[in-house]
Amino acid sequence: MSSRFSLVFTLLFATSLAYAQPISPRLEQRAAALAGKAGEDNLGYALVESLTTEVGPRLAGTEAEARAREWAVDRLRSLGFSHVRVEPFELPVWERGVEWAQITDPYPQPLVITALGGSTPTGPDGVEAEVTAVASLEQLSAAPPENMKGKIVFVDEVMTRTQDGSGYGVAAGKRRAAAYIAEEKGAVAVLIRSVGTSQHRFAHTGQMRRLTEDGAVRGVPAAALSAPDADQLQRILASRGSVTLRMVLTPQQRPAGMSGNVIAEIPGTEAADEIVLVGAHLDSWDLGTGAVDDGAGVGIVVAAAKQVMDAMPEGPRRTVRIVLFGAEEVGLVGAQAYAQAHADELEKHIVASESDFGAGRIWRFETNVAEDKIDAAQALGSVVRSLGAARGGNNASGGPDMKYIREAGVPVVGLKQNGWDYFDLHHTPNDTLDKIDPADIAHNVAAWSSFIFLAANADGYYR
């Protein structure tokens, strides 16, 4: 980044003042100056580089995730944050084993697969059966059991590529539920077309049933199939008759392990009991190094909060709390643990948000607040909009880990990133540091620093 960032940004922000919302011009100008400075800083990228290089993959509940917590505590303390601590919790731990598949008849050839999180094992000898294909989870649900019994079910549903990631929720349904429906119908295993948009020969992992959900049904062994191999299997089935397939999955499930949320704060002054929460998740899947999901988010929110702390040595009006959630990937376990541990103070959480959609530039600022507070909450994004974001609607999720506190009534906002290629990388071996542009991280840090500064110092309430 160069000084041109500050000049261009200042001109853009000056134009936006004509549309200023209910925050004082002086406070907005300070936020704009802070964003200009943050846009020239490389701390966000440096943190992602450090986490992905020194820790690497960080599967929930494992020794690697424990090292990530140690890394986070050390970095947060060395950066000068206060009240740095770990809030631990227990969870079952699933670990990947051997994963292998091949067509055995009529055209023997290997396939690229990866086990889905929570999958049961096939046993060391695997399972071999005829494949039956369905086009969607709905077709699987409606299929007669006699058509599924003793078969390997292939759910061949393609994910739609979108900027905002809206295709993911639809496509992920088959990942979450196919193994359990197939079990009820007597199938021996499930393959799904990967929940992703890449045509590279990588399979996308991801959790099946969340650990925070009840349910004793364990499901048949389940794996994702890379998109090119899904195309290959579909072609054979469509034009050349039946297919027999063998797959081996040997994951292990441990009944109990440890995870935890890492928390740090910038103490407030006259409204120190009021909390602005910003988060990311520290864990990752085990196939890549978790750079895009969610090392980028960790770097963004920590670097942005550091900018605010340095700009206000006397402290902001409200307390800024950074939460690096544990065990997000396996079902928002850290998010639920935080909501339970802090239930008594959620009324004092003024606004919250999470960065968990990679490192793409922010293109929309959205809210989820009381109807009569929308303009006040949108004012927190005035500088974000000066950086090129549009005003969004009032249905923000705030990020996956905001689920439980949002449902408890905490207002949330979303700094929505461009996710056009996010699901090319998400949950694959291709989620590595080289996919991140340092300039994009700096853009995010600039936007987040302005939001945090305004939320921590404005007078507004959003319930």
C-alpha positions as CSV (number, residue, x, y, z in Angstrom):
1,M,0.0,0.0,0.0
2,S,1.2,3.6,-0.6
3,S,0.3,7.1,0.4
4,R,-2.1,7.1,-2.6
5,F,-4.5,5.0,-0.5
6,S,-4.9,7.8,2.0
7,L,-5.4,10.5,-0.7
8,V,-8.0,8.5,-2.6
9,F,-9.7,7.5,0.5
10,T,-9.9,11.0,1.9
11,L,-11.5,12.2,-1.3
12,L,-14.0,9.4,-1.3
13,F,-14.9,10.0,2.4
14,A,-15.3,13.7,1.9
15,T,-18.0,12.9,-0.7
16,S,-19.7,10.5,1.7
17,L,-20.1,13.1,4.4
18,A,-23.1,14.5,2.5
19,Y,-24.9,11.3,3.4
20,A,-23.7,11.1,7.0
21,Q,-25.9,9.2,9.4
22,P,-26.4,9.9,13.2
23,I,-22.8,10.0,14.2
24,S,-20.9,13.3,14.7
25,P,-18.8,14.5,11.7
26,R,-15.8,14.7,14.0
27,L,-16.1,11.0,15.1
28,E,-16.5,10.0,11.4
29,Q,-13.5,12.0,10.4
30,R,-11.4,10.3,13.1
31,A,-12.6,6.9,11.9
32,A,-11.8,7.9,8.3
33,A,-8.2,8.9,9.3
34,L,-7.8,5.6,11.2
35,A,-9.0,3.6,8.2
36,G,-6.5,5.5,6.0
37,K,-3.7,4.6,8.3
38,A,-4.8,1.0,8.7
39,G,-5.0,0.6,4.9
40,E,-1.2,1.1,4.8
41,D,-0.4,-1.4,7.5
42,N,0.6,-5.1,7.0
43,L,-0.1,-6.5,10.4
44,G,-3.2,-8.4,9.2
45,Y,-1.3,-10.3,6.6
46,A,1.6,-10.9,8.9
47,L,-0.7,-12.5,11.4
48,V,-2.2,-14.8,8.8
49,E,1.3,-15.7,7.6
50,S,2.4,-16.5,11.2
51,L,-0.6,-18.6,12.1
52,T,-0.6,-20.7,8.9
53,T,3.2,-21.1,8.9
54,E,3.9,-21.8,12.6
55,V,0.7,-23.8,13.4
56,G,-0.8,-24.9,10.0
57,P,-4.0,-26.9,10.0
58,R,-6.0,-26.6,13.2
59,L,-8.6,-29.4,13.5
60,A,-11.0,-28.9,16.4
61,G,-10.0,-30.6,19.6
62,T,-6.6,-31.7,18.4
63,E,-3.1,-30.9,19.6
64,A,-2.8,-28.5,16.6
65,E,-5.8,-26.5,17.7
66,A,-4.2,-26.3,21.2
67,R,-1.0,-24.9,19.7
68,A,-3.2,-22.4,17.8
69,R,-4.6,-21.2,21.2
70,E,-1.1,-20.8,22.5
71,W,-0.1,-18.9,19.4
72,A,-3.1,-16.6,19.8
73,V,-2.5,-15.9,23.5
74,D,1.1,-15.1,22.8
75,R,0.3,-12.7,19.9
76,L,-2.6,-10.9,21.6
77,R,-0.5,-10.3,24.7
78,S,2.6,-9.2,22.7
79,L,0.3,-6.7,20.8
80,G,-0.7,-5.1,24.1
81,F,-4.4,-6.3,24.5
82,S,-5.8,-6.7,28.0
83,H,-7.5,-9.6,29.8
84,V,-6.2,-12.2,27.4
85,R,-7.5,-15.6,28.4
86,V,-8.8,-19.0,27.2
87,E,-12.2,-20.1,28.0
88,P,-12.0,-23.9,27.6
89,F,-14.7,-26.4,26.7
90,E,-15.0,-30.1,26.0
91,L,-16.1,-31.7,22.7
92,P,-16.0,-35.1,20.9
93,V,-13.0,-35.2,18.5
94,W,-13.2,-36.6,15.0
95,E,-9.9,-37.3,13.2
96,R,-9.5,-38.3,9.5
97,G,-7.9,-41.6,8.6
98,V,-7.4,-43.3,5.2
99,E,-9.7,-42.1,2.5
100,W,-9.6,-43.9,-0.8
101,A,-12.1,-44.8,-3.6
102,Q,-12.1,-46.3,-7.0
103,I,-14.4,-47.6,-9.7
104,T,-14.0,-51.3,-9.8
105,D,-16.4,-52.1,-12.7
106,P,-16.8,-51.5,-15.6
107,Y,-13.9,-49.0,-16.0
108,P,-11.5,-49.4,-13.1
109,Q,-9.9,-46.1,-12.0
110,P,-9.2,-44.1,-8.9
111,L,-11.4,-41.3,-7.6
112,V,-10.4,-38.3,-5.4
113,I,-12.5,-38.2,-2.3
114,T,-12.3,-36.9,1.3
115,A,-14.3,-38.0,4.3
116,L,-16.9,-35.6,5.7
117,G,-16.5,-34.5,9.2
118,G,-18.3,-36.8,11.6
119,S,-18.4,-39.7,9.1
120,T,-18.4,-43.2,10.4
121,P,-15.7,-45.6,9.1
122,T,-16.2,-48.3,6.5
123,G,-13.7,-50.6,8.3
124,P,-10.2,-51.2,7.0
125,D,-11.5,-53.4,4.1
126,G,-14.0,-50.8,2.9
127,V,-17.3,-51.3,1.2
128,E,-17.9,-52.2,-2.4
129,A,-21.3,-51.9,-4.0
130,E,-23.3,-50.7,-7.0
131,V,-23.8,-46.9,-7.3
132,T,-27.2,-45.3,-7.5
133,A,-27.3,-41.6,-8.3
134,V,-29.8,-38.9,-7.3
135,A,-29.8,-35.3,-8.4
136,S,-30.5,-33.7,-5.0
137,L,-31.1,-34.3,-1.3
138,E,-34.8,-34.0,-2.0
139,Q,-34.7,-36.9,-4.5
140,L,-32.8,-39.0,-2.0
141,S,-35.5,-38.3,0.6
142,A,-38.2,-39.3,-1.8
143,A,-36.5,-42.4,-3.2
144,P,-38.1,-45.8,-2.4
145,P,-35.9,-47.7,0.1
146,E,-35.7,-50.7,-2.2
147,N,-33.8,-48.6,-4.7
148,M,-31.2,-47.7,-2.1
149,K,-30.7,-50.9,-0.1
150,G,-27.2,-52.2,-0.2
151,K,-26.1,-49.4,-2.6
152,I,-23.6,-46.6,-2.5
153,V,-25.6,-43.4,-3.0
154,F,-24.2,-40.6,-5.1
155,V,-25.8,-37.2,-4.6
156,D,-24.9,-35.3,-7.7
157,E,-26.0,-31.7,-6.9
158,V,-24.0,-28.8,-8.2
159,M,-23.3,-25.7,-6.1
160,T,-24.1,-22.3,-7.7
161,R,-21.3,-19.7,-7.7
162,T,-22.4,-16.3,-6.2
163,Q,-20.7,-13.2,-4.9
164,D,-22.4,-13.4,-1.5
165,G,-22.0,-17.2,-1.0
166,S,-25.8,-17.7,-1.0
167,G,-25.4,-20.9,-3.1
168,Y,-23.6,-22.6,-0.2
169,G,-26.6,-23.0,2.2
170,V,-28.5,-24.9,-0.5
171,A,-25.6,-27.1,-1.6
172,A,-24.5,-27.9,2.0
173,G,-27.8,-29.5,2.8
174,K,-26.6,-32.8,1.2
175,R,-23.4,-32.7,3.2
176,R,-25.3,-32.3,6.4
177,A,-28.1,-34.8,5.9
178,A,-27.3,-37.4,3.2
179,A,-25.6,-39.9,5.4
180,Y,-28.5,-40.1,7.8
181,I,-31.2,-40.3,5.2
182,A,-29.2,-43.0,3.3
183,E,-28.8,-45.0,6.5
184,E,-32.6,-45.0,7.0
185,K,-33.0,-46.3,3.4
186,G,-30.5,-49.2,3.8
187,A,-27.6,-47.8,1.8
188,V,-24.1,-48.8,2.7
189,A,-22.3,-45.5,2.0
190,V,-22.8,-42.0,0.5
191,L,-20.8,-40.0,-1.9
192,I,-21.7,-36.3,-2.5
193,R,-20.5,-34.0,-5.2
194,S,-18.2,-31.6,-3.3
195,V,-19.9,-28.6,-1.8
196,G,-17.7,-26.1,-3.7
197,T,-17.3,-24.2,-6.9
198,S,-13.9,-25.3,-8.0
199,Q,-13.3,-27.6,-11.0
200,H,-9.9,-28.5,-9.7
201,R,-9.4,-32.1,-8.6
202,F,-9.7,-31.3,-4.9
203,A,-12.5,-32.7,-2.7
204,H,-14.2,-30.4,-0.2
205,T,-14.6,-31.6,3.4
206,G,-17.0,-30.2,5.9
207,Q,-19.1,-31.2,8.9
208,M,-22.2,-33.3,8.7
209,R,-24.5,-33.0,11.7
210,R,-23.3,-30.2,14.0
211,L,-21.9,-31.3,17.3
212,T,-24.3,-28.8,18.9
213,E,-27.2,-30.7,17.5
214,D,-28.9,-33.7,19.3
215,G,-29.4,-37.0,17.6
216,A,-28.2,-40.5,18.0
217,V,-28.3,-41.6,14.4
218,R,-24.7,-41.8,13.2
219,G,-25.2,-42.3,9.4
220,V,-23.4,-44.4,6.8
221,P,-19.8,-43.7,5.9
222,A,-19.8,-40.5,3.8
223,A,-17.3,-38.7,1.6
224,A,-17.2,-35.8,-0.9
225,L,-16.1,-36.4,-4.4
226,S,-14.1,-33.9,-6.4
227,A,-16.0,-32.1,-9.1
228,P,-14.1,-33.6,-12.1
229,D,-14.5,-37.1,-10.7
230,A,-18.2,-36.4,-10.0
231,D,-18.5,-35.5,-13.7
232,Q,-16.7,-38.7,-14.7
233,L,-18.9,-40.8,-12.5
234,Q,-22.0,-39.1,-13.8
235,R,-21.0,-39.6,-17.4
236,I,-20.4,-43.3,-16.9
237,L,-23.8,-43.8,-15.2
238,A,-25.6,-41.7,-17.8
239,S,-24.3,-43.3,-20.9
240,R,-22.6,-46.6,-20.1
241,G,-24.7,-48.4,-17.5
242,S,-24.1,-49.4,-14.0
243,V,-21.0,-48.7,-11.9
244,T,-19.5,-50.6,-9.0
245,L,-17.4,-48.6,-6.6
246,R,-15.2,-49.4,-3.6
247,M,-14.4,-46.9,-0.9
248,V,-12.3,-47.0,2.3
249,L,-12.7,-44.5,5.1
250,T,-11.1,-45.0,8.5
251,P,-11.8,-41.9,10.6
252,Q,-11.7,-42.2,14.4
253,Q,-14.0,-40.6,17.0
254,R,-12.7,-39.9,20.5
255,P,-15.4,-39.3,23.1
256,A,-13.8,-36.2,24.6
257,G,-11.2,-33.6,23.8
258,M,-10.5,-30.0,24.6
259,S,-11.1,-26.8,22.7
260,G,-11.5,-23.2,23.8
261,N,-12.3,-19.6,22.9
262,V,-9.4,-17.1,23.1
263,I,-10.5,-13.7,24.3
264,A,-8.8,-10.4,24.6
265,E,-10.1,-6.8,25.2
266,I,-9.5,-3.2,24.8
267,P,-11.0,-1.9,28.1
268,G,-13.6,0.9,27.8
269,T,-13.7,4.1,29.8
270,E,-17.1,5.7,30.7
271,A,-19.1,2.8,29.3
272,A,-16.7,0.0,30.1
273,D,-19.5,-2.5,30.8
274,E,-20.8,-2.1,27.3
275,I,-19.2,-4.5,24.8
276,V,-18.5,-4.4,21.1
277,L,-17.6,-7.9,20.1
278,V,-15.6,-8.7,17.0
279,G,-14.7,-12.3,16.1
280,A,-13.2,-14.9,13.8
281,H,-12.6,-18.6,14.3
282,L,-9.2,-20.1,15.2
283,D,-9.8,-23.7,14.1
284,S,-9.7,-25.0,10.6
285,W,-10.1,-28.1,8.6
286,D,-7.1,-30.4,8.3
287,L,-6.7,-30.5,4.5
288,G,-5.1,-27.1,3.9
289,T,-3.5,-24.6,6.3
290,G,-6.7,-22.7,7.0
291,A,-5.5,-19.4,5.4
292,V,-8.7,-18.3,3.8
293,D,-11.0,-20.1,6.3
294,D,-10.4,-18.5,8.7
295,G,-6.8,-17.4,9.2
296,A,-7.7,-14.3,7.2
297,G,-10.5,-13.4,9.6
298,V,-8.2,-13.8,12.6
299,G,-5.6,-11.4,11.0
300,I,-8.3,-8.9,10.0
301,V,-10.1,-8.5,13.3
302,V,-6.9,-8.6,15.5
303,A,-5.1,-6.1,13.3
304,A,-8.1,-3.8,13.1
305,A,-8.6,-3.8,16.9
306,K,-4.9,-3.1,17.3
307,Q,-5.3,0.0,15.1
308,V,-8.1,1.2,17.4
309,M,-6.1,0.5,20.5
310,D,-3.1,2.4,19.2
311,A,-5.2,5.3,18.1
312,M,-6.9,5.6,21.5
313,P,-4.3,5.1,24.3
314,E,-6.8,6.5,26.7
315,G,-9.2,3.8,25.7
316,P,-12.5,3.8,23.7
317,R,-15.8,4.7,25.3
318,R,-16.9,1.0,25.3
319,T,-15.0,-2.2,25.8
320,V,-13.9,-3.9,22.5
321,R,-13.8,-7.7,22.9
322,I,-12.0,-9.9,20.5
323,V,-13.2,-13.5,20.4
324,L,-11.2,-16.1,18.5
325,F,-13.7,-19.0,18.5
326,G,-12.7,-22.6,18.8
327,A,-14.4,-25.6,17.1
328,E,-16.4,-23.5,14.6
329,E,-15.9,-26.0,11.7
330,V,-17.5,-28.9,13.6
331,G,-20.6,-27.1,14.4
332,L,-20.2,-23.7,16.2
333,V,-19.3,-25.4,19.4
334,G,-17.2,-22.4,20.6
335,A,-20.0,-20.0,19.6
336,Q,-22.5,-21.9,21.8
337,A,-20.0,-22.1,24.7
338,Y,-19.5,-18.4,24.5
339,A,-23.2,-17.6,24.5
340,Q,-23.7,-19.9,27.5
341,A,-20.7,-18.6,29.5
342,H,-21.7,-15.0,28.9
343,A,-25.5,-15.2,29.1
344,D,-25.7,-12.8,32.0
345,E,-23.9,-10.0,30.1
346,L,-25.4,-10.4,26.6
347,E,-27.7,-7.5,27.3
348,K,-24.5,-5.4,27.5
349,H,-23.3,-6.5,24.1
350,I,-24.1,-3.5,22.0
351,V,-23.2,-4.9,18.6
352,A,-21.2,-7.8,17.2
353,S,-19.7,-9.2,14.0
354,E,-17.4,-11.8,12.7
355,S,-14.9,-12.0,9.8
356,D,-15.3,-15.5,8.3
357,F,-15.6,-15.3,4.6
358,G,-12.0,-15.2,3.4
359,A,-9.9,-12.2,2.3
360,G,-12.0,-10.7,-0.5
361,R,-12.7,-7.0,-0.4
362,I,-15.8,-5.7,1.4
363,W,-18.7,-4.8,-1.0
364,R,-21.7,-4.5,1.3
365,F,-22.4,-3.4,4.9
366,E,-25.6,-4.9,6.3
367,T,-27.3,-4.9,9.7
368,N,-29.6,-7.0,11.8
369,V,-31.0,-4.6,14.4
370,A,-34.4,-3.1,15.6
371,E,-36.3,-1.6,12.7
372,D,-36.1,1.9,14.2
373,K,-32.4,1.6,14.7
374,I,-31.4,0.7,11.1
375,D,-30.1,4.2,10.2
376,A,-28.1,4.4,13.5
377,A,-26.5,1.0,12.8
378,Q,-25.9,1.8,9.2
379,A,-23.9,4.9,10.4
380,L,-21.4,2.5,11.8
381,G,-20.6,1.5,8.1
382,S,-20.2,5.1,6.8
383,V,-16.5,4.7,6.3
384,V,-16.8,1.2,5.1
385,R,-19.1,2.5,2.3
386,S,-16.4,5.1,1.5
387,L,-14.1,2.2,0.7
388,G,-16.5,0.9,-2.0
389,A,-19.2,-1.0,-0.1
390,A,-22.9,-0.6,-0.7
391,R,-25.6,-0.3,1.9
392,G,-27.2,-3.7,2.5
393,G,-30.4,-4.9,4.1
394,N,-31.4,-5.6,7.7
395,N,-31.0,-9.4,7.7
396,A,-27.3,-9.8,8.4
397,S,-26.2,-13.0,10.1
398,G,-23.1,-11.3,11.5
399,G,-21.1,-14.4,10.7
400,P,-21.5,-18.1,11.7
401,D,-20.3,-17.7,15.3
402,M,-22.8,-15.0,15.9
403,K,-25.7,-17.4,15.7
404,Y,-26.4,-18.0,19.4
405,I,-25.8,-14.5,20.6
406,R,-27.8,-13.1,17.7
407,E,-30.7,-15.4,18.6
408,A,-30.4,-14.1,22.2
409,G,-31.0,-10.6,20.9
410,V,-27.5,-9.1,20.4
411,P,-27.6,-6.7,17.4
412,V,-25.2,-7.8,14.6
413,V,-23.8,-6.3,11.4
414,G,-22.1,-7.8,8.4
415,L,-19.0,-6.5,6.5
416,K,-19.7,-8.7,3.5
417,Q,-16.7,-9.7,1.5
418,N,-16.5,-10.6,-2.2
419,G,-16.8,-14.4,-2.1
420,W,-16.9,-15.1,-5.8
421,D,-14.0,-17.6,-5.5
422,Y,-14.2,-18.4,-1.8
423,F,-15.7,-21.8,-2.3
424,D,-13.0,-22.7,-4.8
425,L,-10.7,-22.9,-1.8
426,H,-12.9,-23.4,1.3
427,H,-12.4,-26.8,3.1
428,T,-9.9,-28.1,0.5
429,P,-6.1,-28.7,0.4
430,N,-5.9,-25.5,-1.7
431,D,-6.7,-23.3,1.3
432,T,-3.2,-21.9,1.7
433,L,-1.5,-18.6,2.2
434,D,-0.6,-18.0,-1.5
435,K,-4.3,-17.5,-2.2
436,I,-4.4,-14.3,-0.1
437,D,-3.5,-10.8,-1.5
438,P,-2.0,-8.6,1.2
439,A,-3.7,-5.6,-0.3
440,D,-7.1,-7.2,0.2
441,I,-6.3,-8.0,3.8
442,A,-5.3,-4.3,4.3
443,H,-8.5,-3.2,2.7
444,N,-10.4,-5.3,5.2
445,V,-8.4,-4.0,8.2
446,A,-9.1,-0.5,7.1
447,A,-12.9,-1.2,6.9
448,W,-13.0,-3.1,10.2
449,S,-10.9,-0.6,12.1
450,S,-13.4,2.2,11.2
451,F,-16.4,0.0,12.2
452,I,-14.8,-1.0,15.5
453,F,-13.9,2.6,16.3
454,L,-17.3,4.0,15.6
455,A,-19.1,1.2,17.4
456,A,-16.9,1.6,20.5
457,N,-17.3,5.4,20.6
458,A,-20.7,6.3,19.3
459,D,-23.7,6.9,21.5
460,G,-26.1,4.6,19.6
461,Y,-27.9,1.6,20.8
462,Y,-29.4,-0.9,18.3
463,R,-31.9,-3.2,20.0
